[in-house]
Amino acid sequence: MSNLYLIDQPFASNALAIAADDSDALVVLIQDGVYADLTPLAKKNRLPVYGVEKDIERRGLGKRLAKTVQPIGFDKLVDLIIDHKVINFA
């Protein structure tokens, strides 16, 4: 079972550093977490990174979002929460 990291600001930099050291991590950026600097992940390994679509849209980040972030809806978020151990940084 993978660990699912739910990440929001102001905890994003620490949370991403921790997730980067977890080879089984999945990362979901929620709320203001969609502004997070993903550099810690890029330096370590390629982890799946998702961003909640509504949060991305509300903040006007559509085309400016990092290409490594896959937008997901609430239905996919719920599926991820059910299927993984949640580590909450929100």
Buried (B, 14 or more C-beta within 10 A) or exposed (E): EBBBBBBBBEBBBEBBBBBBEBEEBBBBBBBBBBBBEBEBBBEBEEBBBBBBBBBBEEBEBEEEBBEBBEBBEEEBBEEBBEEBEEBEBB
